[in-house]
Amino acid sequence: MQNTGGVESGGWTLTITVPLLAGLTGVEGPRPSVRGTTWTFSGSPVPGGGSMRVVFDVALNVLGPKEPLACELGGEDCAGL
C-alpha cells in the first residue's frame, strides 16, 4: 500500500477473503485477525509518500484458485495482488 499524497494518511484496514479451505501463509507485516474465510490487517497511519508492505500466500486450497476472492482497502476494492 502506498500513500501517494503529501500528508500522513489515517489508520488503514485491509480485508482479504479467501476460498473455503484456504488460508494465508508467509504473512509479513501487521498480524491479521481471522474470522472464517476473512483475514483483516490493520495498521497505523502511513506518512505522505510512504508505504506499508503486507505479504502473504494463499495456501491449502485444493479446490480452486490460489488467490484471494476479494480484497478491500479502506472499504474500496484493491488491485495489485
N, C-alpha and C positions, 0 to 999 in steps of 0.2 A: 504494500500500500504506500502510495506516495502523496504527500501534501504539496501540490504544485503552487499553492498560494503563498503569499508573503507573510502570513501571520499563523501563529500556532492554531491547530485545529482543536476541537474539543475531544473528549474521550471517544473511543470508537468501539463498535461491536461488529464482528464478522461471524456470520452464521453459515455453516456448511451442512447440507442434507445429503446423506449417502444412501445407497440402496440397502434394502433389508439384508442382513447377514454380513454387511461390510463394516469396517471400522477404519480408524486412522492410525497409522504407524509413522515412525520417524518424525514426530512432531517437534518442531523447533520454534521458539517464540513463546508467547503467553500460553499458560496452561489452560486448556479448554474445559468447559463443563459439558457433560453429555446427558441428553435425555432422549432415549430411543435411538432414532437414526439422525438426530440433530446434534451437531457439535457447535458450541458457541465459544468464541475467543473474544476477550475484551481487553482493552489497553488504555494507557494514559495518553494524553494529548501528544500530537506529532508536531514538532516545530515547523515553521514555514520553510519550504524547500527540503524538508527532511522526509524520512520514510521509516516504515516499520515492516519487518520481514516476518512472515508466517509461512512455515514449510510443513508439509505433511504428504503422506502417501495414502491412497485408498487401498485397503488390503482385505483379504479374506472374503472377497465377493466372487464366488464361483459361478453365480447365475447371470451375471451381467457385466456392464462396463466398469472399468476401474477408474472412475472419475465421479465427482460429486453430481448429484441430480440437480442441485440448486446451490447458489451462492449469493449471499446478500451482505453488503457492507453498508451499515447505517440505514438499513431498510431499502436500499437500492440494489438492483441486480449488479453483480460484479463480473468482470471479464479478466482474461489473462491467466486462467488456470491451465 
